[in-house]
Amino acid sequence: MTQSLETLIAGARAGLLVSFPTDTVPALAAVPERAELIFAAKQRSQDKPLILMAASAEDLWPYVKGSETEYKIWQEIVDKYWPGALTLVLPASDRLPKVMNPIDPTTIGIRVPKSAIAQTILKETGPLATTSANLSGQPPLKTMAEIEATFSQILVATTDYQDEMPGIGVPSTVAKWTGIDWQILRQGAVKLDFSTGN
């Protein structure tokens, strides 16, 4: 059902499954504690963790843990590429609900999208568990109409944002922190340059 942003935000806060545009592909989202709704709707395997998306890095740091040096390295990357199509997989803190990553709850992918509508929603809801809006193994759905047709039980954002650029249709790049450096798990929209300007 297509909803106004206010209704969608209220629905997300109440624990319902929602969908909205991002800068990459449209997201399927729920509050982290209800992440199992996403796995069920997508028929997604439990070994494919979700991404925690928020309006700012500050909203996401409580969900990860690292040394002072690691935070500094992570912050440098975030300052360079966020908001944008880069997902960082970092060690998870105890605050992260296990349902976000049932098989390996020690890590979590985090991202801040460069999308006005996504930012507006996430500022109001706080961090949400997200993934692409599609059935597992199928290509990402590109329009809200396709999403409504596939997932009848979710709240879909009306796309009446005049200045909103449509998502590029390419998933985010996923980089995992190994403890010493970055490992690219999925090459997506962002080409990473890990050299820091010293």
DAJOFEN-V649260 format. One record per pair of residues at least 6 apart in sequence whose C-alpha atoms are under 6 Angstrom apart, sorted by the first residue. I is the first residue (numbers start at 0). GAP is how many residues later the second one is. D is the distance in whole Angstrom. If there is no record, write none. Layout:
I:GAP:D ; I:GAP:D
This chain:
0:154:5 ; 0:155:6 ; 1:154:5 ; 1:155:6 ; 1:156:6 ; 2:153:6 ; 2:154:5 ; 2:155:6 ; 3:154:6 ; 11:18:6 ; 12:112:6 ; 16:12:6 ; 16:13:5 ; 16:137:5 ; 17:10:6 ; 17:11:5 ; 17:136:5 ; 17:137:5 ; 17:138:6 ; 18:8:5 ; 18:9:5 ; 18:10:6 ; 18:137:5 ; 19:6:6 ; 19:7:6 ; 19:137:5 ; 21:93:5 ; 21:96:6 ; 21:145:6 ; 22:91:5 ; 22:92:5 ; 22:144:4 ; 23:143:4 ; 23:144:5 ; 23:145:5 ; 23:146:5 ; 23:147:5 ; 24:142:5 ; 24:144:5 ; 25:106:6 ; 25:107:6 ; 26:103:6 ; 26:104:6 ; 26:105:5 ; 26:106:5 ; 27:102:5 ; 27:103:5 ; 27:104:6 ; 27:105:5 ; 28:100:5 ; 28:101:4 ; 29:98:6 ; 29:99:5 ; 30:97:5 ; 30:98:6 ; 31:96:6 ; 31:97:5 ; 32:64:6 ; 34:64:6 ; 34:65:6 ; 41:93:4 ; 41:94:5 ; 42:93:6 ; 43:92:5 ; 46:56:5 ; 48:52:5 ; 49:50:6 ; 49:80:6 ; 49:81:6 ; 50:58:5 ; 50:59:6 ; 50:78:6 ; 50:79:5 ; 51:58:5 ; 51:76:6 ; 51:77:5 ; 52:57:6 ; 52:58:5 ; 52:59:6 ; 52:74:5 ; 52:75:5 ; 53:58:5 ; 53:68:5 ; 53:73:4 ; 54:57:6 ; 54:64:5 ; 54:67:5 ; 54:68:5 ; 55:56:6 ; 62:29:6 ; 62:30:5 ; 62:32:6 ; 62:33:6 ; 63:27:6 ; 63:28:4 ; 63:29:5 ; 64:26:6 ; 64:27:6 ; 64:28:5 ; 82:29:5 ; 82:30:5 ; 82:31:5 ; 83:29:5 ; 83:30:5 ; 84:87:4 ; 84:104:6 ; 84:105:6 ; 85:86:5 ; 85:87:5 ; 86:22:6 ; 86:23:5 ; 86:24:5 ; 86:86:6 ; 86:87:5 ; 87:21:5 ; 87:22:5 ; 87:86:6 ; 87:87:5 ; 87:88:6 ; 88:19:5 ; 88:20:4 ; 88:87:4 ; 89:17:5 ; 89:18:6 ; 89:87:6 ; 90:15:6 ; 90:16:4 ; 91:14:5 ; 91:15:5 ; 91:16:5 ; 97:7:5 ; 132:8:6 ; 133:6:5 ; 133:7:6 ; 169:19:6 ; 170:17:5 ; 171:16:5 ; 171:17:5 ; 172:13:5 ; 172:14:5 ; 172:15:4 ; 172:16:6 ; 172:17:6 ; 173:10:6 ; 173:11:5 ; 173:12:5 ; 174:7:6 ; 174:8:5 ; 174:9:4 ; 174:10:6 ; 175:6:5 ; 175:7:5
